[in-house]
Amino acid sequence: MGTAFVFPGQGSQQVGMGKALAEQFPAAKAVFDEVDEALGEKLSAVMWNGPEDQLTLTANTQPALLAVSIAVARVLEAEKGLKISDAQFVAGHSLGEYSALCAAGALSLSDAARLLRVRGNAMQAAVPVGQGGMTALIGTTPEQAREIAAEAAQGEILEVANDNGGGQVVVSGHKAAADRAIEIAKAKGVKRALPLTVSAPFHSPLMAPAAEIMQEALALVTVNTPKPPVVANMTAQAETDPDTIRKLLVEQVTGTVRWRESVGYMAAQGVTRFVELGSGKVLAGLVKRIADGAEASSVGTPDDVAGF
């Protein structure tokens, strides 16, 4: 029975996340301290005390979610003797791919935190506020979502950003096009279509300026071979080559997060147990809907650690 560790992305954040871990486990506190130091500010204070609108700024959310995920991983290593390197795969959803790479030793924690701060700022700056949007389509297929996006675009940009699995597909691009997709989806009988409260149209071609910035930033950091391999968002396959990983992290800024296919790939390779490390339980829920019969759990609190 193979195990994969998976790491959540944007949307899993909440004020207070990681605080109990830091209070109870020195290994967790050390992670938050290192991230604060890498960023030159007390991000942990925003994470634990809010205000929420500060935490949801993407430049804060991205390194904050990384910090919680790595804190959980380090606590399990210290308290439970867990070795991430013994797993079959790691994978992360969007920014979670950086957490996965850090947990697997491909990126240092300080580098990963700084990269995600750059990534958050670059994604925010790529499109003026209010011009981009994302719409979640529930109860559809990637094929149908692409048709809806094409019809809604009307000369603007709208593309599939996330194929999350379980019939959940997210489209991203110009706000007017993302809004049009809601009415078109309803007319086509899609169960639910709703706008996402995001600050930018992530994983769409509108993010091209951010991809250029990430290419420069990634060129300056050391990327090691991850142990275990990372299943990349862009290829939905195991990747170990540092240069390939660097290139895929750049492409990921504008490309589709192929989560459904990534989980399917891991299950086909013999993974029967998926453990989500970090804030929330979003990925564990998606895994259950994608991989029939797979065991999926989440570890994010001291109670979860005790039960692991």
C-alpha positions as CSV (number, residue, x, y, z in Angstrom):
1,M,0.0,0.0,0.0
2,G,1.6,3.2,-1.2
3,T,1.2,6.6,0.6
4,A,1.2,10.1,-1.0
5,F,1.4,13.3,1.0
6,V,-0.6,16.2,-0.5
7,F,-0.5,19.9,0.3
8,P,-3.4,22.4,0.0
9,G,-3.6,25.6,-2.0
10,Q,-5.4,28.9,-1.8
11,G,-8.8,28.8,-0.2
12,S,-7.7,26.6,2.8
13,Q,-6.5,29.6,4.9
14,Q,-8.2,30.7,8.1
15,V,-7.2,33.0,10.9
16,G,-5.6,31.1,13.7
17,M,-4.2,28.3,11.5
18,G,-1.0,26.8,12.9
19,K,-1.2,28.6,16.3
20,A,-1.9,25.6,18.4
21,L,0.8,23.6,16.6
22,A,3.4,26.4,17.4
23,E,2.3,26.5,21.0
24,Q,2.6,22.8,21.5
25,F,5.5,21.7,19.3
26,P,8.9,23.3,19.1
27,A,9.4,21.9,15.6
28,A,6.3,23.8,14.4
29,K,7.4,27.1,16.1
30,A,10.8,26.8,14.4
31,V,9.1,26.7,11.0
32,F,7.0,29.8,11.7
33,D,10.1,31.6,13.0
34,E,12.1,30.7,9.9
35,V,9.3,31.9,7.6
36,D,9.0,35.2,9.5
37,E,12.8,35.7,9.2
38,A,12.9,34.8,5.5
39,L,10.2,37.4,4.8
40,G,11.5,40.0,7.2
41,E,8.2,40.4,8.9
42,K,5.9,38.7,11.4
43,L,3.6,36.8,9.0
44,S,2.8,34.5,11.9
45,A,1.1,37.3,13.7
46,V,-1.2,37.9,10.8
47,M,-1.9,34.2,10.5
48,W,-2.8,33.8,14.1
49,N,-4.5,37.1,14.9
50,G,-5.7,38.4,11.6
51,P,-7.2,40.6,10.4
52,E,-8.7,38.3,7.8
53,D,-8.4,40.7,4.9
54,Q,-4.7,40.8,5.5
55,L,-4.4,37.0,5.6
56,T,-6.4,36.7,2.3
57,L,-4.0,39.0,0.4
58,T,-2.5,36.5,-1.9
59,A,1.1,37.7,-1.1
60,N,0.4,36.6,2.5
61,T,-1.9,33.6,1.9
62,Q,0.7,31.7,-0.2
63,P,3.7,31.7,2.2
64,A,1.2,31.3,5.2
65,L,-0.2,28.1,3.8
66,L,3.3,26.8,3.1
67,A,4.3,27.5,6.7
68,V,1.4,25.5,8.2
69,S,2.0,22.6,5.8
70,I,5.7,22.4,6.6
71,A,5.0,22.8,10.3
72,V,2.7,19.8,10.2
73,A,5.3,17.8,8.3
74,R,8.1,18.7,10.7
75,V,6.0,17.9,13.7
76,L,5.1,14.4,12.3
77,E,8.8,13.9,11.7
78,A,9.7,14.9,15.2
79,E,6.8,13.3,17.1
80,K,5.9,10.3,15.0
81,G,9.1,9.4,13.2
82,L,7.5,10.1,9.9
83,K,9.9,10.2,6.9
84,I,8.3,12.1,3.9
85,S,11.1,10.6,1.8
86,D,9.7,7.1,2.4
87,A,6.4,8.0,0.7
88,Q,5.6,7.1,-2.9
89,F,4.8,10.6,-4.0
90,V,4.2,14.2,-2.9
91,A,1.9,16.6,-4.7
92,G,0.3,20.0,-4.0
93,H,-2.5,22.1,-5.4
94,S,-1.2,25.2,-7.1
95,L,0.9,27.0,-4.4
96,G,0.8,23.6,-2.5
97,E,3.3,22.3,-5.1
98,Y,5.9,24.5,-3.4
99,S,5.0,23.0,0.0
100,A,5.3,19.5,-1.6
101,L,8.7,20.4,-3.0
102,C,9.9,21.8,0.3
103,A,8.7,18.8,2.2
104,A,10.5,16.5,-0.2
105,G,13.8,18.5,0.2
106,A,13.8,20.1,-3.3
107,L,13.4,23.6,-2.0
108,S,14.6,25.1,1.3
109,L,11.9,26.5,3.6
110,S,13.3,30.0,3.3
111,D,13.6,29.9,-0.5
112,A,10.0,28.5,-0.8
113,A,8.6,31.2,1.5
114,R,10.4,34.0,-0.5
115,L,9.3,32.5,-3.8
116,L,5.7,32.4,-2.7
117,R,5.8,36.0,-1.6
118,V,7.2,36.9,-5.0
119,R,4.6,34.7,-6.7
120,G,1.7,36.3,-4.7
121,N,2.9,39.8,-5.4
122,A,3.4,39.1,-9.1
123,M,0.0,37.4,-9.5
124,Q,-1.7,40.3,-7.8
125,A,0.1,42.9,-9.9
126,A,-0.4,41.0,-13.2
127,V,-4.0,42.2,-13.6
128,P,-5.6,45.4,-12.2
129,V,-8.0,44.6,-9.3
130,G,-11.6,44.1,-10.6
131,Q,-10.6,43.1,-14.1
132,G,-10.1,39.4,-13.5
133,G,-12.4,36.7,-12.2
134,M,-12.8,33.0,-11.6
135,T,-15.9,30.9,-11.7
136,A,-16.4,27.4,-10.1
137,L,-18.5,25.0,-12.1
138,I,-19.9,22.1,-10.0
139,G,-21.3,19.1,-11.7
140,T,-19.5,19.3,-15.1
141,T,-16.7,17.7,-17.0
142,P,-13.4,19.4,-18.2
143,E,-14.7,19.1,-21.8
144,Q,-18.0,20.9,-21.0
145,A,-16.2,23.5,-19.0
146,R,-13.9,24.3,-21.9
147,E,-17.0,24.7,-24.2
148,I,-18.6,27.0,-21.6
149,A,-15.4,29.1,-21.3
150,A,-15.1,29.4,-25.1
151,E,-18.7,30.5,-25.4
152,A,-18.4,33.0,-22.5
153,A,-15.1,34.5,-23.7
154,Q,-16.6,36.7,-26.6
155,G,-13.2,38.0,-27.5
156,E,-11.9,38.1,-24.0
157,I,-9.8,35.4,-22.2
158,L,-11.4,32.6,-20.2
159,E,-9.7,29.2,-19.7
160,V,-9.9,26.2,-17.5
161,A,-7.7,26.9,-14.5
162,N,-8.4,24.0,-12.2
163,D,-9.6,20.5,-13.0
164,N,-10.2,19.6,-9.4
165,G,-12.1,16.3,-9.8
166,G,-15.4,15.2,-8.5
167,G,-17.1,17.2,-11.2
168,Q,-15.5,20.5,-10.0
169,V,-13.9,22.7,-12.7
170,V,-12.8,26.3,-12.3
171,V,-12.5,28.7,-15.2
172,S,-10.4,31.9,-15.0
173,G,-9.9,35.1,-17.0
174,H,-11.5,38.4,-17.6
175,K,-14.2,39.2,-15.0
176,A,-16.9,39.9,-17.5
177,A,-16.2,36.5,-19.2
178,A,-16.2,34.7,-15.9
179,D,-19.5,36.3,-15.0
180,R,-21.0,35.3,-18.4
181,A,-19.9,31.7,-17.8
182,I,-22.3,31.5,-14.8
183,E,-25.4,32.1,-17.0
184,I,-24.2,29.9,-19.8
185,A,-23.4,27.1,-17.4
186,K,-26.9,27.3,-15.8
187,A,-28.5,27.2,-19.3
188,K,-26.5,24.1,-20.1
189,G,-27.7,22.3,-16.9
190,V,-24.6,22.5,-14.8
191,K,-25.6,21.9,-11.2
192,R,-24.0,25.0,-9.7
193,A,-21.9,27.9,-11.0
194,L,-20.6,30.5,-8.6
195,P,-18.0,33.3,-8.6
196,L,-14.9,32.7,-6.5
197,T,-13.8,35.4,-4.1
198,V,-10.3,35.7,-5.4
199,S,-8.1,38.8,-5.9
200,A,-6.8,37.8,-9.4
201,P,-7.5,35.4,-12.3
202,F,-5.1,32.6,-11.3
203,H,-3.9,30.0,-13.8
204,S,-5.0,31.9,-16.8
205,P,-3.0,33.5,-19.7
206,L,-3.6,36.9,-18.0
207,M,-1.0,35.8,-15.5
208,A,1.8,35.9,-18.2
209,P,3.6,38.9,-16.5
210,A,3.8,36.9,-13.3
211,A,5.2,33.9,-15.1
212,E,8.1,36.0,-16.3
213,I,8.8,37.3,-12.8
214,M,8.8,33.7,-11.5
215,Q,11.2,32.5,-14.2
216,E,13.7,35.1,-13.0
217,A,13.1,34.3,-9.3
218,L,13.3,30.5,-9.8
219,A,16.6,30.9,-11.7
220,L,18.2,32.2,-8.6
221,V,17.4,29.4,-6.1
222,T,18.8,25.9,-5.7
223,V,16.3,23.1,-6.7
224,N,17.3,19.6,-5.5
225,T,16.0,16.3,-6.6
226,P,12.8,15.7,-4.6
227,K,12.5,12.5,-2.5
228,P,9.9,11.2,-3.1
229,P,9.1,12.4,-6.6
230,V,6.6,15.3,-7.0
231,V,3.5,14.8,-9.2
232,A,3.4,18.1,-11.0
233,N,0.3,20.2,-11.6
234,M,1.3,20.7,-15.2
235,T,2.0,17.1,-16.3
236,A,0.1,15.0,-13.7
237,Q,3.1,12.8,-13.6
238,A,6.1,12.1,-11.3
239,E,8.9,14.6,-11.8
240,T,12.4,14.5,-10.3
241,D,14.6,16.5,-12.6
242,P,15.4,20.0,-11.0
243,D,15.5,21.8,-14.3
244,T,12.2,20.3,-15.4
245,I,10.6,21.2,-12.0
246,R,11.8,24.8,-12.3
247,K,10.3,25.1,-15.8
248,L,7.0,23.5,-14.7
249,L,6.7,25.9,-11.8
250,V,6.9,28.8,-14.3
251,E,4.3,27.2,-16.6
252,Q,2.0,26.5,-13.7
253,V,1.4,30.3,-13.2
254,T,-0.6,30.5,-16.4
255,G,-1.5,26.8,-16.9
256,T,-4.2,24.4,-15.7
257,V,-3.9,22.7,-12.3
258,R,-4.5,19.0,-13.3
259,W,-5.5,17.8,-9.9
260,R,-8.0,15.1,-11.0
261,E,-5.4,13.6,-13.3
262,S,-2.7,13.9,-10.7
263,V,-4.6,11.9,-8.1
264,G,-5.7,9.4,-10.8
265,Y,-2.0,8.9,-11.7
266,M,-1.0,8.3,-8.1
267,A,-3.8,5.8,-7.6
268,A,-2.9,4.0,-10.8
269,Q,0.7,3.8,-9.5
270,G,-0.5,1.9,-6.4
271,V,-1.2,4.8,-3.9
272,T,-4.0,3.7,-1.6
273,R,-3.5,6.3,1.2
274,F,-3.5,10.0,0.7
275,V,-2.6,12.3,3.7
276,E,-3.2,16.0,3.4
277,L,-0.8,18.1,5.5
278,G,-1.7,21.6,6.4
279,S,-4.8,23.8,6.8
280,G,-8.3,22.5,6.0
281,K,-9.6,19.3,4.5
282,V,-10.3,20.4,0.9
283,L,-7.9,17.9,-0.9
284,A,-8.8,14.9,1.2
285,G,-12.4,15.5,0.1
286,L,-11.5,15.8,-3.5
287,V,-9.3,12.6,-3.3
288,K,-12.2,10.6,-2.0
289,R,-14.3,11.7,-5.0
290,I,-11.5,10.9,-7.5
291,A,-9.8,7.7,-6.3
292,D,-12.4,5.0,-5.5
293,G,-11.6,3.2,-2.3
294,A,-8.6,5.3,-1.4
295,E,-8.1,6.2,2.2
296,A,-7.8,10.0,2.6
297,S,-7.2,12.0,5.8
298,S,-6.0,15.4,6.9
299,V,-3.5,16.5,9.5
300,G,-3.5,20.1,10.5
301,T,-4.0,20.4,14.3
302,P,-2.4,18.9,17.4
303,D,-5.4,16.5,17.7
304,D,-4.8,15.3,14.2
305,V,-1.1,14.8,15.0
306,A,-2.1,12.7,18.1
307,G,-4.3,10.5,15.9
308,F,-1.9,10.1,13.1
